[in-house]
Amino acid sequence: MRTYLDCIPCFFRQALDMTRITGVDEATQKRVLNEVSKLIPDFPLDASPPKMGREIYRIVKGITGKNDPFKKIKQKSNKLVLDIYPKLKEEIRSSDDKLLAAVELAIAGNVIDYGVKNSLDIDREIEKILAGAKKSSKKSFDYQEFRNALNNSGSVLYLGDNAGEIVFDKLLIEELSNILPDTKITYVVRDKPVINDVLMEDALSCGLDKIVDVISSGCDAPGTILDLCSKEFLELYKNAELIISKGQGNFETLADEERPIFFLFKVKCPVIANHTGFNLGDIVLKKI
Amino acid sequence: MRTYLDCIPCFFRQALDMTRITGVDEATQKRVLNEVSKLIPDFPLDASPPKMGREIYRIVKGITGKNDPFKKIKQKSNKLVLDIYPKLKEEIRSSDDKLLAAVELAIAGNVIDYGVKNSLDIDREIEKILAGAKKSSKKSFDYQEFRNALNNSGSVLYLGDNAGEIVFDKLLIEELSNILPDTKITYVVRDKPVINDVLMEDALSCGLDKIVDVISSGCDAPGTILDLCSKEFLELYKNAELIISKGQGNFETLADEERPIFFLFKVKCPVIANHTGFNLGDIVLKKI
């Protein structure tokens, strides 16, 4: 997906938010915005937004000297969701359609971003999403197609998105493994710290490695920019019979690909809503 | 009032909105954003936001070749509010406290921006504001102090803000003239087109010149930057016994001044809310 002009104000907003997380003073924050502004004239609109997201993170790291300012936030998000893991597991177990419940929860998890402060917040968000998912018209929710595609897939590549959310991914993966005990599932994390995106250490601390193979995409953008991915990842990507792509960043970088990709995310931004024709707030399970 | 880092994403948003109004293509819109981004590194945070607003408008004009892209929008706003002028007049006439009603309406008018599409929208907004004004705690609403100050003032300088809104200003000025027949009131417009701000032609087409003196501030920013104002305006400004300042732009440029200024506006932006301690959405009648 290309970058729209409406993304540009948002790049500055994201740069500012990221920089503030590092705790630097206002003058240093301004230096970050100055550097971002220098990139704007030459940034091509046919590049995907996460390409700029990667540049912004690089600037934030370079100027603030903090390599992984979201580390504590990521650890806390993981812990908060791990704490309610038994409850989420029970939610799925007691559902008429366990896979559907796990998918809905996995999308709920995409909403849990680093703004979430405590388990009460998470509880509220999950309730809201589950209630919304049940009420929603689900126009962009191709559950039956997803289920059919799963049954015909010998291998699934699961592209992770954020910390915290990874625990919801784990629940969905466990459900997939129950249904498809012979299918090989691989979970993919980012290669280096970028915002609050999942890294190998998150996968390990949340126990993903106990249930599936976990690999890095080789890419350090908040999305999956194929040009920046490792050979190992690209090999799996090319051969996977089904790809599950979590979150907006992966959608933005892979939406134009000709692969069997099901995108799972919540439409959190008006640019994506306009681009796709989905509604802001929609939960999406869709093969593009 | 200084510029905050949170204003920077908003500068790009405003530049994009303004440029789109001119109807130019995306490549030209991008050129505007490129030029704005070049200003960021050297823009001093101790300057007020309307200083950047002025620069952005200058860039939009320069690149699109449109000197007054908001002209039709301004004319339409004026017409829409002139159409309901008799109804507004009756609203004031039938109020227990006519001045209070006129002040509340004048602030309501500050909300009517160029996004308003028809008289139904305006009706709705006014109803909402009047209902809100009656309910609100009015913590930032020093009406009694304003009324007392008026009684002791031989001259009032009234700084206009937007087209459309100017008709509400007219209603308040008529009320002021009723109460204070001997007080000299001067209405101030911007010197040159800038966004949808009031110009001399708006004052003339809305009949302000029939009831008060109308002058230009000499300034072409979306606010009142004293360094850019004319001698004539500064003379009046220095000697006015009371100044009524409409809108956020005038507030941002005059908030730190040591003059008897009552600011009338609705808090439409979180930066101003944080800076002042007012709440987002508050209607403000306040001497700083």
Interface residues (C-beta under 8 A of the other chain):
Chain A: L5 D6 I8 P9 C10 F12 R13 L16 E26 Q29 K30 L33 N34 S37 K38 I40 P41 L45
Chain B: L5 D6 I8 P9 C10 F12 R13 L16 E26 Q29 K30 L33 N34 S37 K38 I40 P41 L45
